[in-house]
Amino acid sequence: MHRFYVATEQLADETVTLCPRETHHALHVLRVRSSEQVELLDGMGQVALAEVIGTGRREVRLRVRQRRRHARPRGRLTLVVGLVKGGAFEQILEKATELGVARVQPVFTARTVVHIRPAEMEARLEKWRWVTVDALKQCGGPWLPEIGRPMPLRLWLEQRPAFDLEMYGALGRVGATLRHRLLRYRAAHQERPPETVAAYVGPEGDFSPEECAALEAAGVEPVGLGPRVLRSETAALVFAAIVRSEFDEDEGGC
């Protein structure tokens, strides 16, 4: 069944008209037809079954037949990612969406090579949002990750909310692997996993020694992600997959 993204306020109505971007995809890529059943997602926990009731050259209208609301998952993972170049950050956003990450916070670091001019910021954030929308439509999840406005790592550490557990991927010899640190948390909390986790991933070239010191001074623990040197997008995927598996096990997921 095809899926389309709609704004939350639209799902309050019995009939919905797709936005221009989704209309183009529906008409010219998927070629939907009247009476076809589709699924509508708002990225805020609502999923609706709808029927196509009319198509035009630039319009697709649907009638909502059934709505379901999904509670926000209890376990929430924030990926704090040093901005990386090319399509790597978009790949992180895509996989984070598929894996149910709650927030992706891009940060500027000493070794960040990506520069975003202030005049480009809104367009870049909008592009990133649609990357997550397309990933959500593909995987059928009910919640979009929040994408934070890029900021220096130092500023994020000063302003960040409280987390049950914060870790960063460290190269070389470290005291614990990611899996061992999660097990240690469970052992100290009656076998409950942390409900809020922040995982920090460096950019190309990793965090600088000064940044690693600042992370640890702020209470962010170094953990190992295996014996190989991982690309940033791979490290983010490892964090997301392993931490989400902890949440899913606690919430009864398969």
N, C-alpha and C positions, 0 to 999 in steps of 0.2 A: 504494500500500500504506500502510495506517495505521501510525503510529509511536507508541510509548509509552515513557515514562521509567520505569526501574526502578533500584533501588539496586544498587551493584556486587556486594554480597554475594549478592543474589538470583540473579544470573546464574551463580553456581557450581552451582546446583541444576538438575535436569532439568525441574522444574515450577516455575512462577512465578505468584504471585497479585498482581494489580495493587493499588497503594495506593488508598485511598478516592477521592482526587482523580482519578486516572487511571481508576478504575473508573466513576465518574460520567460522565466524558467518553466512555469506550468504550460504555457502555450507553445513555446518554440523548442523546448528540450524534451519535456515529458509528454506533451501533446494530450493533455487531459481533455475529457469530453463530458458533456452534460450527463448527469445521473451517476457519474463515477464517485466512489467513496474514497475519501482522503482523510488524513489525520492532520490536525492543526496543533502547533506547539507555541507557547508564548515564552518559554525559557524561564518562567517563574512558577513552575509547578503545575500549570494547567495543560491538560491534553484533551482534545475534543475530536470526536468523530463527526465528519461533515460530508455533505453531498454537494457536488457541483450542480448548480441550478441554472447557470448561464455563462456563456463565454462570448467575448467579442474580440475585436482586433487588439484591444489594449485593456481588457478587463476580464476578470474571473470572479464570479459571485458564487458563494456557497451558503448552504443552510446548515446550521449546527444541529446535529441530531442527539448528541450525548456528550456530557462533560465529565471529566475526572480530575480531581485535585490530588497531587502527590505532596506529602509533607516533605519539608526540607530534611535531608539526611542529618542525623545527629553528628556523625563524624565529619569534620570539616578540615580539609587540607588547603593550605595556602602555599603556592610555589613562588618563591622570591627568586627571580631569574635575572642575572646580569644580561643586559641586552646583547644579542648576537646578531650577526649580519645575515644578509640574504633571506632565504625562506626558512631559516632554522627557527626563528622565533615563532613564525606562523605554524610551523610543524609542532612546536611545543604547545601552542594554543589548541591546535586540533586534537592532539593526543590527550591533553589535559581535560578537554571537554568530554571526550569519549570515556575517560576514566573517572569522571565525576569530581574533578577538583573544584573546590569552592571559589578560589580566587587565584589569579595570576598577577603578581606584582612585579613589573619590570623595574630594574634599578640600573643606574649608571655607576660604573665602577672604574677603578684606576686603569684597567685594561680594556674597557669598552671601546670599540672602534666605531660604533653606530652613533651618529649625531642626528638629532631631530630638531629642526628649527622651530621656534615657537609658532610660526605661521603654518607649519605643517602638522602640528600636534593633533588638532581635531580630526583632520582627514585620516591620519594614521590610526587614531583610536577607533574611528568608524570602520576602517578596513579590518582591523583586528576583530571588532565585534562581529562582522559578517563571516569571518573565518570560523568563529565559534558557533554562529548560527548554522552554517553549512554542516559543521561537524555534528551538531545536535540533531539536525534533520537526518543525518546518515545513521546515527546510533540510536535515535529514538528516546534519548534521555529527557527528563522533564525540566531540568535546571541548567541554565547557562552559568558558566563561571563569571564572576565579576572580574573585570580587567582594570587594574589600578593605573592611575596616571603615572608615567615614568618619573622617578625622582632619584636623587643620589642615595646610595646605600646608607651613608651616614644619616641622612634625614629620615629614611625609613626606620632605622634603628631607634631614633629619637621619638618617633611618632607612632610606632606600631602598637597594635592592641596586644593584650596578654594572650599567651598560648600555653597550653598544657606542656608542650614539648617543642623545642626548636633545635634543628640540626642542620649542619652544612656538609656537603660532600667534600672530603679532604683527600688529597693525594698523599702517598707515602704511608708510613706506619702510623696508625691511630689506635686508640684504646679499644674501640668496639666497631663492629660492622653495624649497618643500619638495622638488620634483623635482630642482632643481639641487643641493641639499644631499645628496640620496641619490646622485646621480651623482658628486659630489665624493668621497663616502666610497668608492664603488667604485674610483675612479681611484687612491685612496691605498692600496687593499687588494687589488691584483691582480684587480680586477673582481668581487670578492666583495661581496655586500650585507651589511649588519650583521645579526648573528643575534639581537640583543636591542635593542629600540628602546623608548624611552619618549616618548610624545607628550602634551603638556600642552595642555589646552583650558580657557579661562577660563569663568566663569559669565556670566549676563546682566551687561552692563557691563564685561566683560573683567577681566583681572588689573589690579590697581592699579599705578601706576608703581613703588612700593616692592617689590611682588611681582615685577615684571619684573626689577628690579635684583637681587633675591634669587635668581631663577631663573638669571640670567646669571652671578652670582657662584658659583653651584653647578655651573656648566658646562653649563647648558641653553641651547641656541642659539635665537635668534629666527629664524623662517622665515615667508615669506609664503604665503598660501593663495589668492592671486588678488586682483583689484582691488576686489572687493565686500566689504562687511561681512557676515560670515556669522553666523547664529545658532549657539549652542553645539553643538546637535545636528548641524547641517550641517558645522561644522568638524570634529567628531569623525568623521563619516562620511568626509570628505575624507581625513583622516589615515589612517583604517583602510583605505580602498580603495586609496590609493596605496602605502602601506607594504606591505600584504598582496600587492599585485601584484608588488612587488620580491621578496618571499619566494617567491611562487608561480613566478615566472620562474626563480629559482635552483633550486627543487625540481622543476622540470619540469611544473608545472601548466599547464592551458590557460586 
